[in-house]
Amino acid sequence: MAVDFKIFDATEMWQKDTSLPNIPTFCQRLDKVLGCDGIPLGTLTELLGLPGTGKTQICMQLCAAVQIPKSLGGLNAEAIYVDTNTNFVLHRFEEILQATLAKCYKLLNNSLNINQEEALKKLHYVNAFGFEKFCAFMHQLPQLFTDGTNIRLIVIDSIAFPFKEGITAKQRTGLLFRQMAELQRLAVQNQVAVVLTNEMSTRVGLSSGAVVGSLGDAWAHRCNIRILLSEPDDPGGDRLALLLKSNIAPEAVAPFKITSEGIRDVE
C-alpha cells in the first residue's frame, strides 16, 4: 500500500508554526512560560495536579478563549469538552465565558452585545463517564473532523479516570496508547489543541512513596507539553504552574490565580 508523505524544509516548518495563533490562558506569565503565548495548536498538553489545583478551571478558560475574535488574533472557533468525572459545571463556564467575551469587546472598543446562546453553542459537551462510553466516543471522534468543522480545541477531563476499574494495567497501556496516537494524528492533521487533565498517584519506592502523575512514566512521552499545578498553602493563596516538559521552552514556574472571571495573573 502506497503511503503519501511530504518532506518539509525548516523554513516551511517555521512558517507553518508561526502562522498559527495559540489559545491564551488569560494569565500572561503562564503564556510566557509556555513559550508561545498560550497553548499551541497541533499538540497534546497535559495538566497534572491534585484535586483543587485548577485543572478544570484552566480547561474551561481555554474553552472560552478559543472563541476570541480573529480581529484580536484569536481563532473564533469551537471546543469539545469530554467530561469523564463530572467535573464540568455549566454555571461556572458561563461566568468565565461572559468575562472573556466582555474583555474582548472592551479591547475592540465595541459596546457589550454578547449573544450568550450563540456563544454557548460553540462548546460541545460530552458526558463520557465510564470506560465503555469513553472508548465509544474516542472511536467516533475522528468523524467529527469533516470539511468545514471549526473545532480547534479538545479537552479531556480527566484522561485517567475511565481506566481506574475494569481493565488490567497491560490492557490499559495498549488501549490508551492507541487512543493517544489517534489524538496526536487528529491534532496535527487538523491543527487542533488537545488538553488532557491527569491525576496524581503515589509510587511506593524502597524507602518512601512519591507523588507522581497517573498512568506511568511511558505515558509522559506521549504529551508534547506537561504542566504541574500546585495548590496554595492557604485558601486564598496563589497557585503555581510548573512547566515540566516542552519542545519549545525550558522548565519554568508561573504564578496564577483563579478569580470569579477565570484564570488571571497574580498582581
Secondary structure in CASP SS format (residue, H / E / C, confidence):
PFRMAT SS
TARGET T0000
AUTHOR 0000-0000-0000
METHOD secondary structure of the structure
MODEL  1
M C 1.00
A C 1.00
V C 1.00
D C 1.00
F C 1.00
K C 1.00
I C 1.00
F C 1.00
D C 1.00
A H 1.00
T H 1.00
E H 1.00
M H 1.00
W H 1.00
Q H 1.00
K H 1.00
D H 1.00
T H 1.00
S C 1.00
L C 1.00
P C 1.00
N C 1.00
I E 1.00
P C 1.00
T C 1.00
F C 1.00
C C 1.00
Q H 1.00
R H 1.00
L H 1.00
D H 1.00
K H 1.00
V H 1.00
L H 1.00
G C 1.00
C C 1.00
D C 1.00
G C 1.00
I E 1.00
P C 1.00
L C 1.00
G C 1.00
T C 1.00
L E 1.00
T E 1.00
E E 1.00
L E 1.00
L E 1.00
G E 1.00
L C 1.00
P C 1.00
G C 1.00
T C 1.00
G C 1.00
K H 1.00
T H 1.00
Q H 1.00
I H 1.00
C H 1.00
M H 1.00
Q H 1.00
L H 1.00
C H 1.00
A H 1.00
A H 1.00
V C 1.00
Q C 1.00
I C 1.00
P C 1.00
K H 1.00
S H 1.00
L H 1.00
G C 1.00
G C 1.00
L C 1.00
N C 1.00
A C 1.00
E E 1.00
A E 1.00
I E 1.00
Y E 1.00
V E 1.00
D E 1.00
T C 1.00
N C 1.00
T C 1.00
N C 1.00
F C 1.00
V C 1.00
L H 1.00
H H 1.00
R H 1.00
F H 1.00
E H 1.00
E H 1.00
I H 1.00
L H 1.00
Q H 1.00
A H 1.00
T H 1.00
L H 1.00
A H 1.00
K H 1.00
C H 1.00
Y H 1.00
K H 1.00
L H 1.00
L C 1.00
N C 1.00
N C 1.00
S C 1.00
L C 1.00
N C 1.00
I C 1.00
N C 1.00
Q H 1.00
E H 1.00
E H 1.00
A H 1.00
L H 1.00
K C 1.00
K C 1.00
L E 1.00
H E 1.00
Y E 1.00
V E 1.00
N E 1.00
A C 1.00
F C 1.00
G C 1.00
F H 1.00
E H 1.00
K H 1.00
F H 1.00
C H 1.00
A H 1.00
F H 1.00
M H 1.00
H H 1.00
Q H 1.00
L H 1.00
P H 1.00
Q H 1.00
L H 1.00
F C 1.00
T C 1.00
D C 1.00
G C 1.00
T C 1.00
N C 1.00
I E 1.00
R E 1.00
L E 1.00
I E 1.00
V E 1.00
I E 1.00
D E 1.00
S C 1.00
I C 1.00
A C 1.00
F H 1.00
P H 1.00
F H 1.00
K C 1.00
E C 1.00
G C 1.00
I C 1.00
T C 1.00
A H 1.00
K H 1.00
Q H 1.00
R H 1.00
T H 1.00
G H 1.00
L H 1.00
L H 1.00
F H 1.00
R H 1.00
Q H 1.00
M H 1.00
A H 1.00
E H 1.00
L H 1.00
Q H 1.00
R H 1.00
L H 1.00
A H 1.00
V H 1.00
Q H 1.00
N H 1.00
Q C 1.00
V C 1.00
A E 1.00
V E 1.00
V E 1.00
L E 1.00
T E 1.00
N E 1.00
E C 1.00
M E 1.00
S E 1.00
T E 1.00
R E 1.00
V E 1.00
G C 1.00
L C 1.00
S C 1.00
S C 1.00
G E 1.00
A E 1.00
V E 1.00
V E 1.00
G E 1.00
S C 1.00
L C 1.00
G C 1.00
D H 1.00
A H 1.00
W H 1.00
A H 1.00
H C 1.00
R C 1.00
C C 1.00
N C 1.00
I E 1.00
R E 1.00
I E 1.00
L E 1.00
L E 1.00
S E 1.00
E C 1.00
P C 1.00
D C 1.00
D C 1.00
P C 1.00
G C 1.00
G C 1.00
D C 1.00
R E 1.00
L E 1.00
A E 1.00
L E 1.00
L E 1.00
L E 1.00
K E 1.00
S C 1.00
N C 1.00
I C 1.00
A C 1.00
P C 1.00
E C 1.00
A E 1.00
V E 1.00
A E 1.00
P E 1.00
F E 1.00
K E 1.00
I E 1.00
T E 1.00
S C 1.00
E C 1.00
G E 1.00
I E 1.00
R E 1.00
D C 1.00
V C 1.00
E C 1.00
END
